[in-house]
């Protein structure tokens, strides 16, 4: 299997090579001396430090040990996320004149990590201010309250000016008239003050504050920081299965029996229209007072079983497993983000119960990541399988590293689990040629795509459009497109690599991250001009 022509250094190599070089220099160690210690030639170490050779495994561990570095300090998830966030600056129109190359982000972050973090922080702060100004501008232009308030202020000012001019210019006013005009000026001044205070209250922080990092994005950062893998939750899922007496498949009847026997919770399947608005998306409502889990009769079986498992594990652990992870995180700065994170971890735990780590990894490897087989084997949905595949990151027993992306028909990214080197969009849409968007053209049909980026990186995109269950007749149909992505180097390890000549450039679809930073000038699908040069 061959690889398309590479740029001088991929982001991953730039991080590793540059960091090794900078660390060696800071310690005052000669290149030849370090090479001798780890058993390689000085010329080979020079190539590694120049980002012209890949490095990993035992050699990387030896180099890290000699330099006093932890492996995750050299090429951890946090550094990769920093590079991805830094590269997004290249897409800002205000920086277009500087011709920033997104590919240089890795080199810069490797040499100046603190400066890179500071720039990302400034970028987010700038977005905050820009969004606040846009919000205020929109209100000034369209808000009826502001129009009324400004008109009222002008009227009060006109009345005050007229009254004071009369008092100043007419010397022979009768005392009664003078008192009347002074009273008008005073009363209009009071009304003007009231209007000004109302405007000040309207433009307080609660009305104008916007944040570039939303709760959803904070949860993305939180998951990425943990590499989408939580050993404590994996153990919690195993403990639950043991306690509930689950040996193989977590059958729905076993879960229902556990809830009834251990927590006095009854599971009731009811008509969708009787559950209330809270069940519109999740198909379930739990009444803690009556100890009843009501499930919509329109909920698909995988959804029903997943929600039962979610409640069972939550009651078993009393939410402690997820709460501990959320409480210790510094990335979750708002209650909304913490609430979303607890929900995401609750779903993670339920997935780990239905798809135990060892059994799921074994089945995935044996079936060469055949998604349809895994769906049938574990009795779960396509999206649940995709979620679980992303979490297979246990050291020494990891699966292929997948990225995850889910979008709605408008192109809005509703969930993302980034992959190193693959720039999943944080703001706006991705390239319209990505398989995740093409899948909407053929709902239910699996879309396989070998995507080639201008940098030379290639990825295998696997996408399918899923129709979410409608609660009732007459409501709009709801589609989402779910995509998994992996480095093309691993394509042959999957069933989806069969029949693909990975060495044939003509089979790869030329794509980009998004139009703003894409250097493919002749692309017929371009929606806006690029702001960087090829």
C-alpha positions as a printed Julia matrix, in Angstrom:
534×3 Matrix{Float64}:
   0.0     0.0    0.0
   1.39    3.39  -0.97
   0.65    6.86   0.18
   0.04   10.01  -1.82
   2.83   12.53  -1.94
   3.33   14.01   1.48
   4.06   17.55   2.47
   7.5    17.99   4.07
   6.09   17.26   7.51
   2.71   16.14   8.65
   1.42   17.84  11.82
   2.07   14.75  13.89
   5.69   14.43  12.77
   6.27   18.15  13.2
   5.12   17.94  16.78
   7.34   14.98  17.61
  10.48   15.97  15.75
  10.43   19.59  16.79
   9.71   18.81  20.42
  12.53   16.29  20.6
  14.95   18.8   19.09
  13.91   21.65  21.39
  14.08   19.43  24.47
  17.53   18.1   23.54
  18.84   21.61  23.0
  17.39   22.86  26.29
  19.25   20.07  28.09
  22.49   20.86  26.27
  22.77   17.33  24.85
  24.65   16.91  21.6
  22.8    15.22  18.76
  25.5    12.59  18.37
  25.46   11.81  22.11
  21.71   11.31  22.21
  21.82    9.16  19.08
  24.44    6.92  20.67
  22.38    6.49  23.83
  19.32    5.24  21.96
  21.26    3.14  19.45
  20.74    5.03  16.2
  23.0     7.09  13.97
  23.3    10.84  14.37
  22.17   11.31  10.77
  18.97    9.35  11.42
  18.25   11.39  14.56
  18.82   14.52  12.49
  16.14   13.36  10.04
  13.74   12.68  12.92
  14.32   16.12  14.42
  13.89   17.71  10.99
  10.49   15.97  10.74
  11.57   13.89   7.77
  11.14   10.49   9.41
   8.24    8.96  11.28
   8.92    7.75  14.79
   6.99    5.65  17.26
   7.04    2.56  19.41
  10.2     1.54  21.26
  12.44    4.19  19.69
  10.12    7.01  20.72
  10.01    5.59  24.25
  13.83    5.44  24.41
  14.19    9.01  23.19
  11.51   10.23  25.57
  13.2     8.45  28.46
  16.6     9.94  27.69
  15.11   13.43  27.46
  12.89   13.08  30.52
   9.64   13.44  28.58
   6.39   11.56  29.01
   5.03   10.04  25.81
   1.77   12.01  26.07
   3.81   15.21  26.42
   5.37   14.55  23.03
   2.35   13.56  20.97
  -0.65   13.68  23.25
  -4.2    14.61  22.45
  -3.83   18.07  23.98
  -1.01   19.05  21.62
  -2.9    17.78  18.59
  -5.95   19.78  19.63
  -3.78   22.87  20.05
  -2.48   22.46  16.5
  -6.01   22.03  15.14
  -7.25   25.14  16.96
  -4.21   27.16  15.89
  -4.67   26.14  12.25
  -8.17   27.63  12.32
  -6.67   31.11  12.54
  -5.68   30.75   8.89
  -9.36   30.84   7.97
 -10.04   34.24   9.53
 -10.65   36.91   6.84
  -9.09   39.59   9.06
  -5.78   37.7    8.86
  -5.94   37.06   5.1
  -3.18   39.57   4.26
  -0.67   37.54   6.27
  -1.1    34.45   4.04
  -0.92   32.05   6.98
  -0.35   28.43   5.97
  -2.42   26.08   8.21
   0.24   23.4    7.76
   2.75   25.55   9.65
   0.67   25.4   12.84
   2.29   22.15  13.98
   5.83   23.5   13.66
   4.92   26.69  15.51
   3.12   24.82  18.3
   6.01   22.42  18.67
   8.54   25.23  19.16
   6.38   27.79  20.96
   3.63   25.89  22.74
   2.9    28.7   25.21
   2.67   31.32  22.47
   0.43   28.99  20.45
  -1.91   28.56  23.42
  -1.94   32.33  23.93
  -2.85   32.92  20.28
  -5.7    30.41  20.47
  -6.94   32.13  23.61
  -6.77   35.53  21.91
  -8.59   34.13  18.88
 -11.44   32.88  21.04
 -11.57   36.18  22.94
 -11.67   38.06  19.63
 -14.57   35.89  18.47
 -16.33   36.66  21.75
 -16.0    40.41  21.13
 -16.91   40.11  17.47
 -20.06   38.17  18.29
 -21.0    40.65  21.0
 -20.59   43.56  18.56
 -22.62   41.7   15.94
 -25.37   41.04  18.48
 -25.48   44.71  19.49
 -25.44   45.83  15.86
 -28.34   43.53  15.1
 -30.32   44.92  18.02
 -29.6    48.49  17.01
 -30.83   47.76  13.49
 -33.89   45.61  14.14
 -34.97   45.64  17.77
 -38.35   47.43  18.19
 -37.57   48.19  21.84
 -34.52   50.19  20.86
 -36.41   52.12  18.21
 -39.08   53.07  20.71
 -36.52   53.93  23.38
 -34.43   56.12  21.08
 -37.57   57.92  19.85
 -38.59   58.5   23.46
 -35.15   59.87  24.32
 -35.23   62.28  21.39
 -38.71   63.46  22.37
 -37.6    64.07  25.97
 -34.48   65.91  24.84
 -36.52   68.1   22.48
 -38.94   68.99  25.28
 -36.09   69.78  27.68
 -34.32   71.91  25.09
 -37.47   73.87  24.23
 -38.25   74.55  27.87
 -34.7    75.63  28.75
 -34.43   77.87  25.65
 -37.65   79.63  26.65
 -36.37   80.1   30.18
 -33.06   81.47  28.9
 -34.23   83.71  26.07
 -37.43   85.27  27.48
 -36.66   87.56  30.38
 -40.16   88.87  31.09
 -41.9    85.56  31.76
 -44.51   85.62  34.44
 -43.44   83.72  37.58
 -46.17   81.17  37.02
 -45.05   80.55  33.43
 -41.41   80.31  34.51
 -42.36   77.68  37.13
 -44.36   75.74  34.51
 -41.47   75.56  32.01
 -39.02   74.66  34.78
 -41.39   71.9   35.87
 -41.59   70.6   32.29
 -37.8    70.52  32.05
 -37.52   68.7   35.38
 -40.2    66.11  34.6
 -38.82   65.43  31.1
 -35.33   65.07  32.61
 -36.68   62.45  35.0
 -38.35   60.58  32.14
 -35.15   60.8   30.12
 -33.25   59.3   33.04
 -35.75   56.43  33.24
 -35.34   55.67  29.53
 -31.54   55.8   29.84
 -31.63   53.39  32.78
 -33.88   51.04  30.82
 -31.4    51.09  27.94
 -28.51   50.45  30.3
 -30.34   47.49  31.8
 -31.16   46.17  28.34
 -27.51   46.24  27.33
 -26.26   44.57  30.48
 -24.05   41.48  30.37
 -26.96   39.04  30.42
 -28.28   40.44  27.14
 -25.06   40.9   25.21
 -22.61   38.25  26.33
 -21.75   35.64  23.72
 -19.05   33.03  23.96
 -16.92   31.56  21.2
 -16.59   28.35  23.2
 -20.11   27.04  23.68
 -21.07   24.31  26.16
 -21.08   21.84  23.26
 -17.53   22.84  22.31
 -16.36   22.62  25.92
 -17.65   19.05  26.04
 -15.82   18.36  22.75
 -12.62   19.64  24.35
 -13.27   17.55  27.45
 -13.76   14.34  25.44
 -10.77   15.07  23.23
  -8.6    15.75  26.27
  -9.41   12.22  27.48
  -8.83   10.77  23.99
 -12.51    9.73  24.0
 -11.66    6.94  26.44
 -12.51    6.7   30.15
 -11.01    3.71  31.98
 -13.04    4.42  35.13
 -16.27    4.18  33.15
 -15.13    0.97  31.46
 -14.55   -0.53  34.91
 -17.87    0.84  36.15
 -19.63   -0.87  33.24
 -17.89   -4.16  34.03
 -18.88   -3.86  37.7
 -22.49   -3.27  36.73
 -22.58   -6.27  34.41
 -21.24   -8.47  37.21
 -23.76   -7.18  39.74
 -26.67   -7.48  37.32
 -25.64  -11.03  36.38
 -25.04  -10.22  32.7
 -22.77  -12.77  31.06
 -23.19  -12.21  27.33
 -25.58   -9.84  25.61
 -27.24   -7.33  27.92
 -30.74   -8.5   27.09
 -33.56   -6.04  27.65
 -35.44   -8.43  29.93
 -32.36   -8.79  32.16
 -32.03   -5.02  32.45
 -35.74   -4.59  33.19
 -35.58   -7.32  35.82
 -32.55   -5.65  37.43
 -34.36   -2.31  37.67
 -37.43   -3.93  39.22
 -35.54   -6.18  41.6
 -32.83   -3.79  42.77
 -34.29   -0.3   42.42
 -38.07   -0.93  42.41
 -38.35    0.74  39.02
 -41.02   -0.4   36.59
 -40.51   -0.04  32.85
 -43.68    0.9   30.99
 -44.12    1.14  27.21
 -46.72    3.79  26.41
 -48.15    5.63  23.4
 -45.79    8.38  22.29
 -48.36   11.14  22.7
 -48.86   10.4   26.4
 -45.27   10.99  27.53
 -45.23   14.77  27.28
 -42.74   17.14  25.62
 -39.75   15.81  27.55
 -39.75   12.62  25.47
 -39.76   14.31  22.07
 -36.1    13.49  21.39
 -35.13   10.64  23.71
 -38.42    8.73  23.71
 -38.25    8.24  27.49
 -39.36    9.92  30.71
 -38.28    8.78  34.16
 -40.53    9.69  37.09
 -38.39    9.35  40.21
 -41.4     9.75  42.5
 -43.43    6.92  41.01
 -40.29    4.92  40.14
 -41.45    4.49  36.56
 -39.48    4.62  33.33
 -41.97    5.37  30.55
 -40.78    4.55  27.04
 -42.47    5.56  23.81
 -43.99    2.67  21.88
 -42.43    4.16  18.73
 -38.88    3.93  20.08
 -36.7     1.49  18.1
 -35.49   -1.54  20.05
 -31.84   -0.36  20.22
 -32.98    3.0   21.57
 -35.25    1.35  24.13
 -32.51   -0.97  25.37
 -29.96    1.84  25.46
 -32.17    4.08  27.59
 -32.94    1.25  30.01
 -29.21    0.55  30.34
 -28.51    4.25  30.87
 -30.96    4.48  33.78
 -29.84    1.16  35.28
 -26.17    2.2   35.34
 -27.03    5.66  36.65
 -28.97    4.21  39.57
 -26.28    1.59  40.19
 -23.47    4.14  40.46
 -25.66    7.04  41.67
 -24.0     9.18  39.01
 -20.72    9.14  40.95
 -18.54    7.85  38.11
 -19.49   10.63  35.73
 -19.67   13.31  38.42
 -16.08   12.7   39.53
 -14.76   13.12  35.99
 -16.8    16.26  35.42
 -15.93   17.87  38.75
 -12.18   17.46  38.28
 -12.16   18.94  34.76
 -11.01   22.52  34.27
 -12.32   22.58  30.69
 -15.98   22.63  31.71
 -16.52   26.2   32.85
 -20.32   26.49  32.84
 -23.13   24.51  34.39
 -24.56   23.93  30.92
 -21.27   22.34  29.83
 -21.08   20.21  32.96
 -24.66   19.04  32.47
 -23.92   18.08  28.87
 -20.74   16.31  29.92
 -22.61   14.25  32.52
 -25.1    13.28  29.82
 -22.32   12.3   27.43
 -20.61   10.19  30.09
 -23.92    8.55  31.0
 -24.32    7.56  27.36
 -20.71    6.33  27.3
 -21.39    4.12  30.32
 -24.56    2.68  28.79
 -22.7     1.92  25.57
 -19.95    0.18  27.53
 -22.55   -2.05  29.19
 -24.2    -3.02  25.91
 -20.87   -3.35  24.08
 -18.24   -4.54  26.62
 -14.76   -3.34  25.69
 -12.96   -6.67  25.24
 -15.85   -8.43  23.51
 -16.53   -5.48  21.23
 -12.89   -5.02  20.25
 -12.55   -8.75  19.56
 -15.67   -8.74  17.39
 -14.57   -5.57  15.57
 -11.16   -7.03  14.75
 -12.6   -10.38  13.68
 -15.18   -8.71  11.42
 -12.65   -6.13  10.19
 -14.83   -3.33  11.5
 -17.93   -4.38   9.58
 -20.45   -1.93  11.03
 -23.5    -3.89   9.93
 -22.18   -7.05  11.55
 -21.5    -5.21  14.82
 -25.01   -3.74  14.75
 -26.55   -7.19  14.44
 -24.15   -8.92  16.82
 -24.69   -6.52  19.71
 -28.27   -5.51  18.94
 -27.48   -1.8   18.82
 -27.89    1.0   16.3
 -25.45    2.12  13.62
 -24.75    5.36  15.48
 -24.15    3.51  18.75
 -21.6     1.28  17.03
 -19.84    4.34  15.62
 -19.69    5.95  19.06
 -18.23    2.81  20.59
 -15.56    2.41  17.92
 -14.24    5.88  18.71
 -13.7     4.91  22.37
 -11.44    1.9   21.73
  -8.29    3.62  22.97
  -7.11    1.39  25.84
  -3.28    1.34  25.9
  -2.1    -2.03  24.66
  -5.57   -2.99  23.42
  -6.65   -0.22  21.1
  -8.58   -0.37  17.87
  -8.15    1.79  14.81
  -8.27    5.46  15.72
 -11.5     6.84  14.28
 -12.88   10.34  14.12
 -16.63   10.91  14.38
 -18.85   13.55  12.84
 -22.64   13.98  12.77
 -24.44   16.69  10.82
 -28.01   17.68  10.07
 -29.32   18.49   6.55
 -28.43   22.16   7.05
 -24.79   21.18   7.5
 -24.76   22.01  11.2
 -22.32   19.79  13.1
 -24.34   18.27  15.95
 -21.56   16.07  17.31
 -17.85   15.78  16.63
 -15.02   13.68  17.99
 -11.88   14.97  16.28
  -9.17   12.83  14.77
  -5.54   13.88  14.82
  -4.62   15.52  11.5
  -8.25   15.64  10.32
  -9.61   19.19  10.72
 -13.22   18.68  11.73
 -14.92   22.09  11.72
 -15.46   23.88  15.02
 -17.18   26.88  13.39
 -19.11   26.63  10.11
 -19.25   23.8    7.61
 -16.6    21.5    6.22
 -15.85   20.79   2.57
 -19.1    20.05   0.66
 -17.42   17.07  -1.01
 -17.05   15.13   2.24
 -18.96   11.86   2.38
 -20.92   13.02   5.42
 -22.78   15.47   3.16
 -23.01   13.2    0.13
 -24.81   10.6    2.25
 -27.89   12.83   2.32
 -28.32   12.19  -1.41
 -28.94    8.48  -0.79
 -30.54    8.01   2.67
 -29.74    4.65   4.22
 -27.03    3.82   1.67
 -23.48    3.45   2.93
 -21.04    5.94   1.36
 -17.35    5.01   1.16
 -14.87    7.69   0.18
 -11.1     7.94  -0.05
 -10.48   11.64   0.62
  -7.21   13.35  -0.32
  -6.29   16.69   1.25
  -3.98   19.29  -0.32
  -1.35   18.53   2.35
  -1.1    14.95   1.07
  -2.97   13.43   4.02
  -5.57   10.84   2.99
  -8.49    9.51   5.0
 -11.11    6.84   4.57
 -14.55    8.41   5.11
 -17.49    6.11   5.91
 -20.9     7.75   6.15
 -24.56    6.86   6.28
 -27.71    8.92   6.66
 -29.94    7.8    9.51
 -33.6     8.7    9.87
 -34.57    9.39  13.44
 -37.89    8.0   14.61
 -40.81   10.43  14.34
 -42.92   10.6   17.52
 -46.15   10.84  15.53
 -47.67   11.12  12.06
 -47.58   14.57  10.54
 -44.33   15.67  12.12
 -41.38   16.43   9.79
 -38.98   13.64   8.97
 -35.65   14.03  10.74
 -32.39   12.92   9.15
 -28.81   13.06  10.36
 -25.67   11.92   8.61
 -23.09   10.02  10.66
 -19.5     9.62   9.5
 -16.46    7.77  10.8
 -13.03    8.62   9.45
  -9.64    6.96   9.77
  -6.21    7.47   8.27
  -6.02    5.75   4.89
  -3.03    3.8    6.19
  -5.48    1.67   8.2
  -8.03    1.18   5.42
  -6.79   -2.31   4.57
  -7.52   -3.4    8.15
 -11.21   -2.74   7.52
 -13.67   -4.48   5.26
 -14.23   -1.12   3.6
 -10.7    -1.11   2.23
 -11.43   -4.17   0.1
 -11.45   -3.32  -3.59
  -9.77    0.05  -3.06
  -6.46    0.54  -4.82
  -5.0     2.87  -2.25
  -2.01    3.52  -4.47
  -4.12    4.88  -7.33
  -4.39    8.68  -7.02
  -7.36    8.74  -9.4
  -9.56    6.94  -6.83
  -9.08    9.58  -4.16
 -11.54   12.46  -4.08
  -9.67   15.78  -3.84
 -11.17   17.57  -0.84
 -10.19   20.27   1.61
 -11.0    21.32   5.15
 -13.3    24.13   4.03
 -13.29   26.63   1.2
 -11.6    29.43   3.15
  -8.39   27.52   3.72
  -8.48   25.14   0.75
  -5.77   25.69  -1.86
  -7.57   23.85  -4.68
  -8.19   26.86  -6.93
  -9.92   24.96  -9.74
 -12.51   23.21  -7.56
 -15.97   23.36  -9.14
 -17.6    23.06  -5.71
 -15.97   26.13  -4.17
 -18.47   28.3   -2.29
 -16.17   31.17  -1.28
 -12.72   32.44  -2.14
  -9.7    31.07  -0.33
  -7.81   33.52   1.84
  -4.45   31.75   1.57
  -2.19   31.07  -1.38
  -1.49   27.61  -2.72
